[in-house]
């Protein structure tokens, strides 16, 4: 074993403590960590990979590494909040790309790098499926927070749904989205 592996592992574990920024902006009380989000994405991949005819194992592995750069960069904000943080989607991608190449020890964990690159490029059926599950997890979490009344009443969580809908690429993603949004819309209106 390479001693640098331990340094990589310790730094990677930062995702366990990194809070998801979008929920903070919406005033969610005790928001999930990046690692909690990754668990949700992995679980969705495990449950729905067969429906999209993608390799379940590869999808789950890709889900594990898709947010790994956030161990180094933190959960960077999207273009929507770029004015607050002087950061654009292009800058976010650049920072994450630098981070993923700095994290693993040189010439180690090549599969991690390959999976992350494939996910970023969104050119394969698996990467598009995993991205859809990433966004579905976000919508499920919004529904959960609404049901638990954990968000600031002044800040609506609908934004997560309007962001997600036009970006979905799979039938499974669209079906899950439709059902989650329906429940989100009816929550609290009964």
N, C-alpha and C positions, 0 to 999 in steps of 0.2 A: 504494500500500500504506500502510495505517495503521501508524505506529510501535508502537502498542499491540499489534498482532498478534504482534510478536516477544516481548513480555512474556507474552502468553497462551501462545504456543508453549513458551517456556522453562518456565513454571509447569506446563503440561500434561506436559512431559517428566519431571516428578517421578514419574509412575507407573512409569517405567523402573527407578527405584531403590527404590520402595516395596515392601517385603517383605510377602507375604501373612501376616497375623496368625494365622490358624487353624493354619497349619503350624508357626509358632513355638510356639504353645501345646502342640502335640503333639511337640515336641522334634525336628522334622525338621531334619536337617543340610543347610545351604545351600538353604533353601527358595526357591521361585520368586518372582519379582516380580509385581506387579499387571499389568505390561505382558506378561509371559510368559503369564499367565492369559488376558489379553485375546486374545493370539494364538491360544490354544487354542480359545476361544469362536468367534472369527472362522473358524478352520479348520473347526470342526464345522458352523457355519452354511453355509459354502461347500459342504461335502460333503452335507449333509442337507436343505437348504431345499426342494429339489424333492420330497422324500418327504412333506413337510408342505404342499406347494403354497403356499409363501410366496415372496415376491420375494427372490431370493438377494442382490441388491445392497443392498436395504434392510436385510435381516437382518444382513449383514456390517457395514454402516454403523452399525447400532444396537449391534452387539457392540463396535465401536470406542469408542463413547461411553458405554456402560453403567457403566463404573467411573471415568469422567473426574473426578468430584468427589474421588476419592481422591488426586488430584494435590495437592489443597489440604488435605483432612482426614486423609489417611493411610488405611490399611485399617482401618476402624472395626470393633470387635468386635460380635458379635450379642448378643441378649438372654441367651443361654446364659452369657456371661461378663460380664454387666452388673454383677453384684455386685462384681467386681474393679475395674471401671472406672466404676461409677456411670453407666452408659449403657444405655438401653433401645432396642429397635428403633425406637420412635417418635422418640427423640432422634437416633438414627443417621440416619433419613430426614430429619429437620429439618436437621441439620448438612450432609448431602449436598445437600439442596435449596438451602440458602444458598450453598454452595460453587459449585454449577453456575451459579448466577445471578451470582456474582462473577467467575468465571473469564474468560469471553469479553468482549472489549471491547463496550461498549454498542452495540446494534443491528448486531452482526456475528455471523456464524456461527449464524444463526437455525435452520438445519437441525440443527445440533448440539443446540440446546436442544429443538427439537421431537421429535427422536428420543429424547433422554434422558427427556423427559416421557412420551412414549408407552410407553417401556420401564417406567418406574416405575408407570404406571397399570395395566398388564397387561390392558388391555381389548381388544387386537387379537390376532389369530392370530399375527402376526409377533412381537409382544412376548412372548407366552407361549412361542413356539418359542425365541426367543433366551434367555429365562430358563431354559428346560429345558437348552439347550446350555451355559449358564453352570454349571449344577449338574452336568451330565455331565462337563464339563471337570474340575471339582473331584474327581469320583469317579475319573476316569481318572488324575488326578495322584496320588490316594491309592494306586491300584493300582501306579503307577510307583514311588512311594516305598517301598511294601511290597516290590516285586520287587527294588529296589536296596538294601533293608535300611537306609533312611535315616532311619527314625523311631526315637525312643526306645522301647525294648522295653516300658517300663512304661506307655506311653501308646498306646492302641489307636486306629487310624484308622477303625474301624467307625462311629463317630459321624457321619462325613460321609455315609455311606450311609443311616443311619436318619433323618438330617435331610432328605435329598433325596427319598427314595421317596414320601412323602405329598404332596409339593409338585409333582410332575411333572404336566404338562397335555397332553402330546402323545403320540401312539402311538410316534413315533420316539424320543422321550425315554425312554419306558417300555421299549422294546425294547433300546436302548443300555444303559440302567441295568441291566436284567436280565443282560445278557451281561457287563458290567463287574463287577457284584457277584458273579456266579458265578466269574469268574476270581480276583477278590479273595479269595473264601472258600477257593478251592483253593490259592492261592499259599502256599507254605511248608508245605503239609500233605502233600506227595507224598513 
